[in-house]
Amino acid sequence: MAITGKSIRTALFTLVLLLAGAAIAQTPGEFPQGANIPKNLKPYFLCVLEKGEKWIPVQFADPAMQEHLAYIREQVEAGKFVVVGPALDEGRIRGMAIINAASIEEAKKIVNGDKMVQSGHLVAQIHPVMLADLSALHTEYPAKTAK
């Protein structure tokens, strides 16, 4: 069988169609609907904060911890951290957050804005996840006090 320009074009076209189909099938947020799959799935990013190379325990009153908590509040109030909190078992995982971001790059930028991450005290792992729409969740903070 001789290889012709037409057969090469046909093979390339078939390959492009197969690759496009595979890409569509693996697009985050695209799940087939069925009886056991929620209708209201939405893409988020799961951030797991772990002890970094420069980890040292800090007390609640420590200025670095207060700055960390203020940054978290800022992100919650901006709608970026949908769910956030500490791990309570004193293990290597120190906390987690569900991040509302358009891309993993945006999620990384948000997390890397935290000075505890910048300093190496904490290290972030970020994973795309699909969860039920969390937009109805609301975190309440006390009113800010004047300095």
C-alpha positions as CSV (number, residue, x, y, z in Angstrom):
1,M,0.0,0.0,0.0
2,A,1.4,3.4,-1.0
3,I,1.3,6.3,1.3
4,T,-0.2,9.3,-0.4
5,G,-0.8,12.9,0.7
6,K,-4.5,12.1,1.0
7,S,-4.0,9.2,3.3
8,I,-1.6,11.2,5.5
9,R,-4.2,14.1,5.7
10,T,-7.0,11.5,6.5
11,A,-4.8,10.0,9.2
12,L,-3.9,13.4,10.7
13,F,-7.6,14.5,10.6
14,T,-8.6,11.3,12.4
15,L,-5.9,11.8,15.0
16,V,-7.0,15.4,15.6
17,L,-10.6,14.2,16.1
18,L,-9.5,11.5,18.5
19,L,-7.3,14.0,20.5
20,A,-10.1,16.6,20.6
21,G,-12.6,13.9,21.8
22,A,-10.1,12.9,24.5
23,A,-9.6,16.5,25.6
24,I,-13.3,17.1,25.8
25,A,-13.9,13.9,27.8
26,Q,-11.3,15.1,30.3
27,T,-12.3,18.7,30.6
28,P,-12.6,19.6,34.4
29,G,-16.2,20.3,35.3
30,E,-17.6,18.1,32.5
31,F,-19.2,15.0,34.0
32,P,-21.9,12.9,32.4
33,Q,-25.3,13.3,34.1
34,G,-26.7,10.3,35.8
35,A,-28.8,9.3,38.8
36,N,-25.8,9.3,41.1
37,I,-24.1,12.5,40.0
38,P,-25.2,15.9,41.5
39,K,-26.5,18.5,39.1
40,N,-24.9,21.4,40.9
41,L,-21.3,20.5,40.7
42,K,-18.9,23.4,40.4
43,P,-15.1,23.5,40.0
44,Y,-13.0,24.7,43.0
45,F,-9.5,24.2,44.2
46,L,-8.6,22.3,47.3
47,C,-5.6,23.8,49.2
48,V,-3.9,21.7,51.8
49,L,-1.4,23.6,54.0
50,E,1.5,21.6,55.4
51,K,4.4,22.3,57.6
52,G,7.1,23.9,55.5
53,E,10.9,23.7,55.8
54,K,10.9,26.7,58.1
55,W,8.0,25.5,60.3
56,I,8.0,26.5,63.9
57,P,4.9,26.4,66.1
58,V,3.4,29.9,66.6
59,Q,1.1,31.0,69.3
60,F,-2.3,32.6,68.5
61,A,-1.1,36.0,69.7
62,D,2.1,35.9,67.6
63,P,2.1,38.8,65.1
64,A,2.9,36.3,62.2
65,M,-0.2,34.3,63.2
66,Q,-2.4,37.4,63.4
67,E,-1.2,38.5,60.0
68,H,-1.9,35.0,58.6
69,L,-5.5,35.1,60.1
70,A,-6.0,38.6,58.7
71,Y,-5.0,37.4,55.2
72,I,-7.4,34.5,55.5
73,R,-10.2,36.9,56.5
74,E,-9.4,39.2,53.6
75,Q,-9.7,36.2,51.2
76,V,-12.9,35.0,52.7
77,E,-14.5,38.5,52.5
78,A,-13.3,38.7,48.8
79,G,-15.1,35.4,48.1
80,K,-11.9,33.5,47.3
81,F,-11.7,31.2,50.3
82,V,-15.1,29.6,50.4
83,V,-14.3,27.2,53.3
84,V,-11.1,27.5,55.4
85,G,-9.9,26.2,58.7
86,P,-7.1,24.6,60.7
87,A,-6.3,20.9,61.1
88,L,-6.5,20.1,64.8
89,D,-4.4,17.0,65.2
90,E,-0.9,18.8,65.3
91,G,0.3,16.6,62.4
92,R,2.0,17.7,59.2
93,I,-1.2,19.1,57.7
94,R,-1.9,22.5,59.3
95,G,-5.0,23.6,57.5
96,M,-7.1,23.6,54.4
97,A,-9.1,25.8,52.1
98,I,-11.6,25.5,49.3
99,I,-10.7,28.3,46.8
100,N,-13.1,29.9,44.3
101,A,-10.8,30.8,41.4
102,A,-10.9,30.7,37.6
103,S,-7.7,28.8,37.2
104,I,-5.0,26.9,39.2
105,E,-2.7,29.8,38.5
106,E,-5.1,32.2,40.2
107,A,-5.5,29.8,43.1
108,K,-1.7,29.6,43.5
109,K,-1.5,33.4,43.4
110,I,-4.1,33.7,46.2
111,V,-2.4,31.1,48.4
112,N,1.1,32.5,47.7
113,G,-0.1,35.9,49.0
114,D,-0.1,34.5,52.5
115,K,3.2,35.5,54.3
116,M,3.3,32.2,56.1
117,V,3.5,30.5,52.7
118,Q,6.0,33.1,51.4
119,S,8.3,32.6,54.4
120,G,8.4,28.8,54.0
121,H,6.6,28.1,57.3
122,L,3.7,26.6,55.4
123,V,3.7,24.8,52.0
124,A,0.6,24.6,49.9
125,Q,-0.6,21.7,47.8
126,I,-3.4,22.8,45.4
127,H,-5.7,20.3,43.6
128,P,-8.7,21.0,41.3
129,V,-11.9,19.5,42.7
130,M,-15.5,19.3,41.8
131,L,-17.9,20.0,44.7
132,A,-21.6,20.9,45.1
133,D,-22.0,24.6,44.6
134,L,-20.8,26.3,47.9
135,S,-22.0,29.8,47.1
136,A,-24.6,29.7,49.8
137,L,-22.0,29.3,52.6
138,H,-21.3,32.3,54.7
139,T,-18.5,32.8,57.2
140,E,-19.2,35.4,59.9
141,Y,-16.5,37.5,61.5
142,P,-16.9,40.0,64.3
143,A,-16.8,43.7,63.3
144,K,-13.3,45.0,62.7
145,T,-12.0,47.2,65.5
146,A,-10.3,50.6,64.8
147,K,-6.6,50.6,65.5
